[in-house]
Amino acid sequence: MQYRSGRQGESLSILGYGCMRFTRKGGAIDLDKAQREVAEAVASGVNYLDTAYVYPGNEAAVGQILQRSGLREKVFLATKLPQYLVRSRSAMDRYLTEQLRRLQTDHIDFYLLHMLSGKNSWERLAALGIRDWIREKKTQGSIRRIGFSFHGNTASFLELLECYDWDFCQIQYNYMDETTQAGRRGLEAAQAKGIPVIIMEPLRGGRLTAGLPPQARELLAAEGRGRSAAEWGLRWLWNQPGVTCVLSGMNSLEMVRENCRIADLARPGEMTEADFALIARLKEAIAQSQRVGCTGCGYCQPCPHGVDIPGVFRCWNEIGVDGAKRARREYLQTTAMRSPSTGAGQCVGCGKCEQHCPQAIPIRQALREARHDLETPLYHLTAAAYRLLKI
């Protein structure tokens, strides 16, 4: 495992564990499976674990895993204040107290203001007294380092960097988001200020691996070195010295072992011009096939009218990967054959989802387009027959 320095001199593993995507069984996190995977990662050198208040059941699961396995002192623990829900200083205390209880710890090593959208959102918190609150919690030791996670444009990110003396930050960054979100400009601006950068969505929620179109898969197969799509995505990130730690939502031992293997080998500055040319061709192939830039993060959920928005978009994007016939069959199985239906046709256009989407996707319009492509007459006929049989 390779390590890079945090702002206080700590050594952070270049591979971090994003706990949001733990396997679920019957709706609940499969705690035993997740514990085996976390233990394997830590044994291989991973020392940064990331969770958040709003990930259902996740903080409590992480707390149980660390307590049962005795790993708390071997890792840096990161979680996030849901700042968009905070309306008073007392609320900040309430959320932190609950998080410490869930995580079964007396301190958070890396504490983030979750989804800080820009200067205005920081100024709202500042008016509530968050500067003094951070100072107080750091003095008490319940928070060791303060940062923020960000989804937005480069200009807003650059403004946020100047708002406070941040210990670290977390951005969405991958080779498809090089010029969107905080982007390379944001990464390098943080690096210039000595602010460690944690990377989320390094593979776009799997879209840069299992979701690759045929043209992209052919490019990788022809390259000759046998590197997987995930390896190319991770190496592209670790090639940049401004990247401190890359979070991976690992949910199998095989994934843990493979990602740790790559993290052992990757070095900054090792990619060649030929490597960058391959990445450019991959980007072009992906852009041509993709209908919507959904990462499957689930922040848009739950929809008050039952639309499985990430599921709809996953099937819609599959048209460019596996063809319309297979995508429509998958869509039928995952929407119409659920009770109640979770398809795009359930959308009433309320717009609640768009208020929470980190990718700023025009979800209502995209759902209308997805419905047009996926909900064929055969879909409606089969869905009606299924409902009749269920009755």
VEXDREN-2710 file (C-alpha; in Angstrom, 1 decimal):
% VEXDREN-2710
k/r/px/py/pz
1/MET/0.0/0.0/0.0
2/GLN/1.2/3.5/-0.9
3/TYR/0.6/6.4/1.5
4/ARG/0.4/10.2/1.1
5/SER/0.6/12.9/3.7
6/GLY/-2.3/14.7/5.3
7/ARG/-2.0/18.2/6.5
8/GLN/-1.0/17.3/10.0
9/GLY/1.7/14.9/8.8
10/GLU/-0.4/11.7/9.1
11/SER/0.1/9.0/6.5
12/LEU/-3.1/8.3/4.6
13/SER/-3.5/5.2/2.5
14/ILE/-4.0/6.1/-1.2
15/LEU/-6.9/3.7/-1.2
16/GLY/-9.8/4.5/1.2
17/TYR/-12.8/2.5/2.1
18/GLY/-16.1/4.1/1.0
19/CYS/-18.6/2.4/3.3
20/MET/-21.8/3.6/1.6
21/ARG/-22.0/0.6/-0.8
22/PHE/-21.8/-2.2/1.8
23/THR/-23.8/-5.2/0.7
24/ARG/-27.4/-5.3/1.9
25/LYS/-29.4/-8.4/2.6
26/GLY/-33.2/-8.0/3.1
27/GLY/-32.7/-4.3/3.2
28/ALA/-30.2/-4.4/6.1
29/ILE/-26.4/-4.2/5.8
30/ASP/-24.8/-7.7/5.8
31/LEU/-22.7/-6.9/8.8
32/ASP/-20.6/-10.1/8.9
33/LYS/-19.8/-9.8/5.2
34/ALA/-18.9/-6.1/5.5
35/GLN/-16.7/-6.9/8.5
36/ARG/-14.7/-9.5/6.6
37/GLU/-14.1/-7.0/3.8
38/VAL/-13.1/-4.2/6.0
39/ALA/-10.8/-6.4/8.0
40/GLU/-9.2/-7.6/4.8
41/ALA/-8.7/-4.0/3.6
42/VAL/-7.1/-2.9/6.8
43/ALA/-4.8/-5.9/6.9
44/SER/-3.7/-4.9/3.4
45/GLY/-2.9/-1.3/4.6
46/VAL/-6.1/0.7/4.1
47/ASN/-6.4/3.1/7.0
48/TYR/-9.2/5.6/5.9
49/LEU/-12.9/4.7/6.3
50/ASP/-15.7/7.0/5.1
51/THR/-19.3/7.1/6.0
52/ALA/-22.0/9.7/6.6
53/TYR/-25.0/10.5/8.8
54/VAL/-27.5/10.2/6.0
55/TYR/-26.3/6.8/4.7
56/PRO/-29.1/4.5/6.0
57/GLY/-27.7/2.3/8.9
58/ASN/-24.2/2.9/7.7
59/GLU/-22.6/4.8/10.7
60/ALA/-24.0/2.2/13.1
61/ALA/-22.7/-0.6/11.0
62/VAL/-19.2/0.9/10.8
63/GLY/-19.3/1.4/14.5
64/GLN/-20.2/-2.2/15.1
65/ILE/-17.6/-3.5/12.7
66/LEU/-14.8/-1.4/14.3
67/GLN/-15.9/-2.4/17.8
68/ARG/-16.2/-6.1/17.0
69/SER/-12.9/-6.3/15.1
70/GLY/-10.9/-4.1/17.4
71/LEU/-9.8/-1.9/14.4
72/ARG/-10.8/1.5/15.6
73/GLU/-7.3/2.6/16.5
74/LYS/-5.9/1.3/13.2
75/VAL/-7.9/3.6/11.0
76/PHE/-8.8/7.2/10.4
77/LEU/-12.6/7.5/10.6
78/ALA/-14.4/10.0/8.5
79/THR/-18.1/11.0/8.6
80/LYS/-20.2/14.0/7.6
81/LEU/-22.4/16.6/9.3
82/PRO/-25.6/16.9/7.3
83/GLN/-25.2/20.7/7.2
84/TYR/-28.2/21.2/4.9
85/LEU/-30.4/20.1/7.8
86/VAL/-28.7/22.3/10.4
87/ARG/-30.7/25.3/11.5
88/SER/-29.0/26.1/14.8
89/ARG/-25.7/25.6/16.7
90/SER/-27.5/23.2/19.1
91/ALA/-28.4/21.1/16.0
92/MET/-24.6/20.7/15.3
93/ASP/-24.1/19.3/18.8
94/ARG/-27.1/17.0/18.4
95/TYR/-25.9/15.5/15.2
96/LEU/-22.3/15.0/16.3
97/THR/-23.4/13.4/19.6
98/GLU/-25.6/11.0/17.7
99/GLN/-22.8/10.2/15.3
100/LEU/-20.3/9.5/18.1
101/ARG/-22.8/7.2/19.6
102/ARG/-23.5/5.3/16.4
103/LEU/-19.8/5.0/15.6
104/GLN/-19.0/3.9/19.2
105/THR/-16.1/6.3/19.5
106/ASP/-15.2/9.5/21.3
107/HIS/-13.8/11.3/18.3
108/ILE/-14.0/11.7/14.5
109/ASP/-10.7/11.9/12.8
110/PHE/-11.9/13.5/9.6
111/TYR/-15.2/15.4/9.9
112/LEU/-16.8/16.8/6.8
113/LEU/-19.5/19.4/6.1
114/HIS/-21.6/17.2/3.8
115/MET/-22.3/18.5/0.3
116/LEU/-21.3/22.1/0.9
117/SER/-22.5/23.7/-2.3
118/GLY/-20.7/27.0/-2.3
119/LYS/-19.8/30.2/-0.5
120/ASN/-23.5/31.0/0.4
121/SER/-23.9/27.6/2.2
122/TRP/-20.7/28.3/4.2
123/GLU/-21.9/31.8/5.1
124/ARG/-25.2/30.4/6.3
125/LEU/-23.3/28.1/8.7
126/ALA/-20.9/30.8/9.7
127/ALA/-23.9/33.0/10.8
128/LEU/-25.0/30.1/13.0
129/GLY/-21.6/30.1/14.7
130/ILE/-19.9/27.1/13.1
131/ARG/-16.4/28.7/13.3
132/ASP/-16.6/28.8/17.1
133/TRP/-18.2/25.4/17.1
134/ILE/-15.4/23.8/15.1
135/ARG/-12.8/25.5/17.4
136/GLU/-14.6/24.1/20.5
137/LYS/-14.9/20.6/19.2
138/LYS/-11.3/20.5/18.1
139/THR/-10.2/21.8/21.5
140/GLN/-12.3/19.1/23.2
141/GLY/-10.8/16.5/20.8
142/SER/-14.2/15.1/19.5
143/ILE/-13.2/16.4/16.0
144/ARG/-9.6/16.1/14.9
145/ARG/-9.7/17.6/11.4
146/ILE/-12.4/19.6/9.5
147/GLY/-13.2/19.5/5.8
148/PHE/-16.1/19.5/3.4
149/SER/-17.4/17.3/0.6
150/PHE/-18.4/19.0/-2.6
151/HIS/-20.6/18.6/-5.7
152/GLY/-20.8/21.7/-7.8
153/ASN/-18.8/23.7/-10.4
154/THR/-15.2/24.7/-10.3
155/ALA/-15.8/28.3/-9.6
156/SER/-17.8/27.5/-6.4
157/PHE/-15.2/25.1/-5.3
158/LEU/-12.4/27.7/-5.6
159/GLU/-14.5/30.1/-3.6
160/LEU/-15.0/27.6/-0.8
161/LEU/-11.3/26.9/-0.6
162/GLU/-10.8/30.6/0.5
163/CYS/-13.6/30.6/3.0
164/TYR/-11.8/28.7/5.8
165/ASP/-8.5/27.1/6.7
166/TRP/-9.6/23.6/5.8
167/ASP/-7.7/20.5/6.9
168/PHE/-8.9/18.6/3.8
169/CYS/-11.6/18.4/1.2
170/GLN/-13.5/15.7/-0.7
171/ILE/-14.5/16.0/-4.4
172/GLN/-16.0/13.9/-7.1
173/TYR/-13.2/13.3/-9.6
174/ASN/-12.5/10.8/-12.3
175/TYR/-11.3/10.9/-15.9
176/MET/-14.9/11.7/-17.1
177/ASP/-15.1/14.6/-14.6
178/GLU/-11.8/16.2/-15.4
179/THR/-13.4/19.4/-16.5
180/THR/-16.7/19.3/-14.5
181/GLN/-17.4/19.3/-10.8
182/ALA/-14.3/20.7/-9.0
183/GLY/-12.3/19.2/-11.8
184/ARG/-8.5/19.2/-12.3
185/ARG/-8.4/23.0/-11.7
186/GLY/-10.0/22.5/-8.3
187/LEU/-7.7/19.6/-7.4
188/GLU/-4.6/21.6/-8.3
189/ALA/-5.8/24.7/-6.4
190/ALA/-6.3/22.6/-3.3
191/GLN/-2.8/21.0/-3.8
192/ALA/-1.3/24.5/-4.1
193/LYS/-2.8/25.5/-0.8
194/GLY/-1.5/22.3/0.9
195/ILE/-5.0/20.9/1.3
196/PRO/-5.3/17.1/1.1
197/VAL/-7.9/15.9/-1.4
198/ILE/-10.1/12.8/-0.9
199/ILE/-11.6/11.5/-4.1
200/MET/-15.2/10.1/-4.3
201/GLU/-16.9/8.5/-7.3
202/PRO/-13.5/7.5/-8.8
203/LEU/-15.3/5.1/-11.2
204/ARG/-18.6/6.9/-11.4
205/GLY/-20.5/4.4/-9.3
206/GLY/-19.3/1.6/-11.5
207/ARG/-20.2/3.3/-14.8
208/LEU/-16.4/3.3/-15.7
209/THR/-16.2/-0.5/-15.1
210/ALA/-19.3/-2.7/-15.6
211/GLY/-21.1/0.1/-17.5
212/LEU/-18.6/0.5/-20.3
213/PRO/-19.9/0.4/-23.8
214/PRO/-18.6/-2.3/-26.3
215/GLN/-16.2/0.2/-28.0
216/ALA/-14.5/1.0/-24.7
217/ARG/-14.2/-2.7/-23.8
218/GLU/-12.6/-3.4/-27.1
219/LEU/-10.1/-0.6/-26.6
220/LEU/-9.1/-2.1/-23.2
221/ALA/-8.8/-5.6/-24.6
222/ALA/-6.6/-4.4/-27.5
223/GLU/-4.3/-2.5/-25.2
224/GLY/-2.3/-5.6/-24.3
225/ARG/-1.4/-5.3/-20.7
226/GLY/-4.4/-7.0/-19.3
227/ARG/-5.4/-4.0/-17.0
228/SER/-9.1/-3.9/-16.0
229/ALA/-11.2/-0.8/-16.5
230/ALA/-11.1/-0.2/-12.7
231/GLU/-7.3/-0.3/-12.8
232/TRP/-7.1/2.3/-15.5
233/GLY/-9.5/4.6/-13.6
234/LEU/-7.6/4.2/-10.4
235/ARG/-4.1/4.6/-12.0
236/TRP/-5.3/7.8/-13.7
237/LEU/-6.1/9.2/-10.3
238/TRP/-3.0/8.1/-8.5
239/ASN/-0.9/9.4/-11.3
240/GLN/-1.7/12.9/-9.9
241/PRO/0.3/13.8/-6.8
242/GLY/-2.6/16.2/-5.7
243/VAL/-4.8/13.1/-5.1
244/THR/-4.3/12.1/-1.4
245/CYS/-6.8/9.2/-1.0
246/VAL/-9.3/7.5/-3.4
247/LEU/-12.4/6.1/-1.9
248/SER/-13.7/2.8/-3.3
249/GLY/-17.1/1.4/-2.4
250/MET/-15.7/-2.1/-2.1
251/ASN/-18.3/-4.8/-1.4
252/SER/-16.5/-8.1/-2.1
253/LEU/-13.2/-9.6/-1.0
254/GLU/-12.2/-9.9/-4.6
255/MET/-12.6/-6.2/-5.1
256/VAL/-10.7/-5.4/-1.9
257/ARG/-7.8/-7.6/-3.0
258/GLU/-7.7/-6.3/-6.5
259/ASN/-7.8/-2.6/-5.5
260/CYS/-5.2/-3.1/-2.8
261/ARG/-3.0/-4.8/-5.4
262/ILE/-3.2/-1.8/-7.7
263/ALA/-2.6/0.6/-4.8
264/ASP/0.6/-1.3/-4.1
265/LEU/1.9/-0.7/-7.6
266/ALA/0.6/2.7/-8.7
267/ARG/3.0/5.7/-8.6
268/PRO/2.5/9.4/-9.4
269/GLY/3.8/10.5/-12.8
270/GLU/4.1/7.0/-14.2
271/MET/1.5/7.3/-17.0
272/THR/2.8/7.7/-20.6
273/GLU/1.5/9.7/-23.5
274/ALA/0.2/6.4/-24.9
275/ASP/-1.7/5.9/-21.7
276/PHE/-3.3/9.3/-21.8
277/ALA/-4.2/8.7/-25.4
278/LEU/-6.0/5.5/-24.4
279/ILE/-7.9/7.4/-21.7
280/ALA/-9.0/10.0/-24.2
281/ARG/-10.4/7.3/-26.5
282/LEU/-12.2/5.7/-23.6
283/LYS/-13.8/9.1/-22.7
284/GLU/-15.0/9.5/-26.2
285/ALA/-16.5/6.1/-26.4
286/ILE/-18.2/6.5/-23.1
287/ALA/-19.6/10.0/-23.9
288/GLN/-21.1/8.7/-27.1
289/SER/-23.0/5.9/-25.4
290/GLN/-24.1/7.6/-22.1
291/ARG/-27.6/9.1/-21.9
292/VAL/-27.4/10.5/-18.3
293/GLY/-24.5/11.0/-16.0
294/CYS/-26.0/9.3/-13.0
295/THR/-23.6/7.7/-10.6
296/GLY/-26.2/5.8/-8.6
297/CYS/-25.4/7.6/-5.3
298/GLY/-29.1/7.6/-4.3
299/TYR/-29.2/11.1/-2.9
300/CYS/-32.4/11.7/-4.9
301/GLN/-34.1/8.9/-3.0
302/PRO/-36.6/8.2/-1.7
303/CYS/-38.9/9.6/-4.4
304/PRO/-42.3/10.6/-2.8
305/HIS/-44.0/8.9/-5.7
306/GLY/-41.9/5.7/-5.7
307/VAL/-39.7/6.2/-8.7
308/ASP/-36.5/4.3/-8.5
309/ILE/-34.5/7.1/-10.1
310/PRO/-31.0/5.5/-10.1
311/GLY/-32.5/2.2/-11.3
312/VAL/-34.3/3.9/-14.2
313/PHE/-31.2/5.7/-15.2
314/ARG/-29.0/2.6/-14.9
315/CYS/-31.3/0.8/-17.4
316/TRP/-31.5/3.8/-19.7
317/ASN/-27.7/3.9/-19.9
318/GLU/-27.6/0.2/-20.6
319/ILE/-29.1/0.8/-24.0
320/GLY/-25.7/2.1/-25.1
321/VAL/-23.9/-0.8/-23.4
322/ASP/-25.9/-3.9/-24.1
323/GLY/-28.5/-2.7/-26.6
324/ALA/-32.2/-1.6/-26.3
325/LYS/-33.7/-5.1/-26.0
326/ARG/-31.7/-6.2/-23.0
327/ALA/-32.0/-2.8/-21.3
328/ARG/-35.8/-2.9/-21.7
329/ARG/-36.0/-6.4/-20.3
330/GLU/-34.0/-5.3/-17.3
331/TYR/-36.1/-2.2/-16.9
332/LEU/-39.3/-4.3/-17.0
333/GLN/-38.0/-6.7/-14.4
334/THR/-36.8/-4.0/-12.0
335/THR/-39.7/-1.6/-12.3
336/ALA/-43.0/-3.1/-13.5
337/MET/-42.4/-6.4/-11.6
338/ARG/-42.1/-4.6/-8.3
339/SER/-45.1/-3.7/-6.1
340/PRO/-45.8/-0.9/-6.4
341/SER/-44.2/-0.1/-9.7
342/THR/-41.0/2.1/-9.6
343/GLY/-40.8/3.1/-13.2
344/ALA/-40.3/6.6/-14.7
345/GLY/-44.1/6.7/-15.4
346/GLN/-44.7/7.3/-11.7
347/CYS/-43.0/10.7/-11.8
348/VAL/-45.4/13.6/-11.3
349/GLY/-42.7/16.3/-11.8
350/CYS/-42.5/17.6/-8.2
351/GLY/-38.8/18.2/-8.5
352/LYS/-37.8/17.2/-5.0
353/CYS/-35.1/14.9/-6.4
354/GLU/-33.4/17.7/-8.3
355/GLN/-32.8/19.6/-5.0
356/HIS/-30.6/16.8/-3.8
357/CYS/-28.8/15.5/-7.0
358/PRO/-25.0/16.1/-6.6
359/GLN/-24.7/15.8/-10.4
360/ALA/-27.2/18.6/-11.0
361/ILE/-29.0/16.3/-13.5
362/PRO/-32.3/17.7/-14.8
363/ILE/-34.0/14.6/-13.5
364/ARG/-37.6/15.3/-14.5
365/GLN/-36.7/15.9/-18.1
366/ALA/-34.3/12.8/-18.1
367/LEU/-37.1/10.7/-16.7
368/ARG/-39.4/11.7/-19.5
369/GLU/-36.8/10.8/-22.0
370/ALA/-36.0/7.5/-20.3
371/ARG/-39.7/6.7/-20.2
372/HIS/-40.0/7.3/-23.9
373/ASP/-37.1/4.9/-24.7
374/LEU/-37.9/2.2/-22.1
375/GLU/-41.7/2.1/-21.7
376/THR/-42.8/0.6/-25.0
377/PRO/-46.3/-0.8/-25.7
378/LEU/-44.9/-4.3/-24.9
379/TYR/-43.7/-2.9/-21.5
380/HIS/-47.2/-1.6/-20.7
381/LEU/-48.9/-4.8/-21.8
382/THR/-46.6/-7.0/-19.8
383/ALA/-46.9/-4.7/-16.7
384/ALA/-50.7/-4.9/-17.0
385/ALA/-50.6/-8.7/-17.2
386/TYR/-48.3/-8.9/-14.2
387/ARG/-50.6/-6.7/-12.1
388/LEU/-53.6/-8.8/-13.2
389/LEU/-51.8/-12.0/-12.2
390/LYS/-50.8/-10.5/-8.9
391/ILE/-54.4/-9.6/-8.1
END
